[in-house]
Amino acid sequence: MSKELLAPVAALTLICLVISAALAVTNSVTAPVIAAAARTRAEAAQKEVLPEADEFESVQSDALPEGVTEAYAAVNGAGYVFMLLTSGYGGDISIIAGIDGEGRITAVKTLSHSETEGLGAKITTPEFLGQFAGSVEAGGADAISGATISSKAFFAAIDDAFAAYEILKEGRT
């Protein structure tokens, strides 16, 4: 190799090493802060859907439905909180649902979605979400007109939450 070719390669390699090191340091500094913020948001969402709970502990079970990604039990016995994932029209829908000790939904919240604005995105409205409070099944809720796929996906996720509740209540793991 000639010096004319070697100098630019060495300079670019050095620049890449410096930038990679800077990114690694930045990641090591910000990763704990980002994780703590995510935990705080998750705890706030848990308290929002099951306000009677004092604290939550993670519940592990291989018997939970596939749509249940995480389950938490209220330490004071107020009920359970379920993180749910379902596929809607535009992609994945992430939902959190609280179910009290009597098997009734306390609240549900859409955490993220990619549904069509003005149609499927109505799964985030208080009118849609509010109809689940006090329910013991998803079947009594009204679908969103023009957003059948989004509605059915949401109902399926709520059905998974009820199934998970029954599994945990009976102590099956």
N, C-alpha and C positions, 0 to 999 in steps of 0.2 A: 504494500500500500504506500501511496505517496503521502507526503506531509499535508498536501492540499486537501486530500480526502480524509485523513486521520484527524485533523484538527476540528472540523465541524462535527464529526461523529463523537469525538471525546466531549466536546462542548454540549451537545445535545444529551449525551448520556449523563453528564454531570447535572444538567438542568433537570432531567427526569428524576434523578436520585434526590435532589434537593426538594423538588415539589412533592415526591412520594413521602419523604420524611415529614414534610410540613403537614400533609394530609393525615398521616398516621398520628402525629401529635395532636392535631385538631380533633380527630375522631376520639382519641383517648380522653381528651378533656371534655368534649361535649356528649359523649355516649351516656355517662351516668346522669347528666342533667336531663337529657331527652328521656331516658328510662324512668326517671323520677317523675317527670311531667306526665308521661303516659300512665304511670300508676295512679297519680293524683286524679287524672281525668277518668280512669276506670273506676276508682273508688267513688267519685262524685256521681257517675252514672249508676253505680250499684245503689247508692243511697237514694238517688232520684226515683228508681223503680221499686225499691223496697225501703221506704223511709223508717219503718218501725225497727229495722235492724240496727244493732249497735256496731258490730264488726262482722267481717266475712272471712270464712276460711274456704280454701279451695277444696273441692270434692272430686276425687278421681274415681272413675268407673268405666270399665270396658263395655258395660251394657247400655250406655247412653246412645240415643239415636245419632246417626251420622251428622245431622245438622246442628247438633249441640257441640260447640267447640270448647266451651268452658262452663263449669258449674261451680257455684259458690253457695254455701250454707250460712245462714245468719247464726252467729254464735249464740244469740239469745233465743233461738228457736222461732224467730218471726217468719221464716220461710226460706226460699231459695231464689237465686238470681242465675239466669242462664244467658250465656252469650251464644247467639244463633247465627248461622250462615246459610243462606239460601240463594238460589239462582233466579233472578228476575229476567225481565225482557232485555234490559241493558247490561246485565252482568250480575256480579255478586251483590247481595244485600246483607248488611251486617245489622243485627238487631240485638237489643238487650231486653229481657223480660223478667219481671219479678212476680213470684207466686207466693202467696202467704201460706201459713200453716194449715189453712182450711182448703187449699187447692184453688183459690181464686186469684186471678191476675190482679196485681196491685197497680201496675203500670207497664207500658212497653215504650220503647224509644228506638227509632231508626238511627243507627250510628253512622252508616255510610251506605251509599248506593250509586248506581250509574243509570238510573231510570230516566225516561224521557221527561224533560221539563214540561209542566203543565198537565201531564197525564200520570204516568207511573210515579212521578216525584211526589204525588199527593199522599204517598205512604208516610210522609214526614209531617203531615198536617195534624194539628190537635183534634180536628173532627174525626179523622180516620183512626188515629191512635187512641183517642178517648173512648171509643166504643168497646175496647177490650177490657177496661177496668171493671172488675167485679165478675168477669166471665169465668165460667168453668169449662169452656170449650171455645174453639175458634169458629165453629160453624154458625153461630148466631150473628156474626159481624157482616156488615154490608160491604160488598166489593166496590171498587172504584169504577165507575162507568167509563168504558174505553180503555181500561188498563187491567184487563182480565188476568194477564200473565203475572203482572206485578202483585195483584191482589191474591191470586192463588199461591204464589210463592210465599207471601207474607203469612197467609193462613197455614201453610204447610210448616213454616218455622214455628208458629205458635203451637200447632199440634205436637211438634217435636218437644217443645218446652213442657207441655202437659205430660207427654210420655216420660220425659226425663224426671219430672216431679214424682210420678207414680213409682218409677224405679227407685229413686232415692228414698222416698217415703217408706217403701217396703223393705229397704235395706239391701236391695240386690246390687251387687257391684261387679 
